[in-house]
Amino acid sequence: MARLTFLCAAVALLLVAGGAIPPPEEAARMARFVLHNCDWGALATLSVQEGLRGRPFANIFSLSDGRPGPFSGSGVPYLYLTDMEISVKDLEINSNASLTVSLAQTTYCKKHRYDPQNPLCAHIIFCGSIVKVNDSEAVVAKKALFSRHPEMESWPKDHNWFFAKFNITNIWVLDYFGGLKIVKPEEYYSVKP
């Protein structure tokens, strides 16, 4: 019976808006797949704001690891930031952060009637730090972000926008029953979504 349940769940996981979803035993591919199919994530920082100092603070940010489409993602979460943003003020003091992305933002989970908290509605938690990219990587980041978020090109220039990336040090994958899976960054970057 357990085998049949596993097979049914695996079959249900086969399709998502962006293509075939990786099987649960391929956690590194799942992490790449989920990031590539997500346009935004929840970034958690340690707040420096009065009244919240030292407490976790989560905020939504648009992101991209590359142009839409299968096999076009780099695995690097790029962001377009301004020093005027409250979370960026936190990052100026402590660049450490976590980033959570979930298939709940795609049609996949709704189609299968998975609640966002259901492990079958896969989500990935990245830990690491936010770093500004150099000029050559800024070209890559710009293409990745503006291909998915064209509105960004018209954002006010006087806000001093800059390109940054999430420098991944730890990865946790929740895509099936039985708890989190730990993926090493080297493994994550060595697979295609």
PyMOL commands that set and color helices and strands:
alter all, ss='L'
color gray80, all
select helices_A, chain A and resi 2-12+27-37+86-93+103-105+107-111+135-148+150-154+157-159+185-190
alter helices_A, ss='H'
color red, helices_A
select strands_A, chain A and resi 15-16+19-20+40-46+56-62+78-81+96-102+123-132+162-174+181-183
alter strands_A, ss='S'
color yellow, strands_A
deselect
rebuild
show_as cartoon
